[in-house]
Amino acid sequence: MPKDTSISLPDLEDRIAIARDNIRQLTEQAAAYSGAADEERAANRIAEQQDELDRLIKQRDAFKK
């Protein structure tokens, strides 16, 4: 997602909820995978979503200050 400094607080909250749901879904999918390549791919996707979630939370916290 591109960095958007003009995003509203409700939009940030929505994006945070989406990122959390994505992480939950990816975690469930990873549990069903077998094989090192699948596990590595799943771990990378989860890490990317976690980075996005962290960025959005930081942006939201700055917005609230």
N, C-alpha and C positions, 0 to 999 in steps of 0.2 A: 504494500500500500504506500502511496506517496505521502510524504510528510505534508500535512495541511495545517497551517497555523490559524486558519480562519474557521476551524471546525467548532461546532457548538458543544456544550457539555453533554446534552442528551445524545448527540451523535457519537461522542467519545464513549459514553456509557454503553451504547448499542454495539460499537466496535469491540469493546472490552468483552461484552457478553458473547459475541460471535467468536472471538479468539479463544475464550475459555471453552466454548462448546466444541470448537475445532480440535483443541487439545484433548478433550474428553473422547471425541470420536476417534482421533488418531491413536490414542492409547488403547481403546477397545480393539481397533483394527490390528494394532501391533501384537496384541495378545493372541490373535488368531494366525499370525504369520509364522512360517517356519523357514529356517535357512538364514545364514549370516547376511546375505545380500539384502533380503527383505527386512531384516531387523535393523540393519544399518540405514536403509532408506527411511524406515519408519522413525528411527531415532533422529535423523536429520530433519525430517518434516516437523516432528514435535519440537525440536530445538528452534526451528525457524518460527513456529507459532509462539513459542515462549518468548523469544526475542521481541516479536511484534506486540505481545501482551505487555511485556515490561515497558516497551516504548510508549504504548497507549496509556498505561497507568501513570507513567512519569509525566506525560503530557497533561493528563487529567488533573494530577496533583498540582502542577504548575498553574493550570487554569483556575483552580479553586483558591489559590493564594491571592 
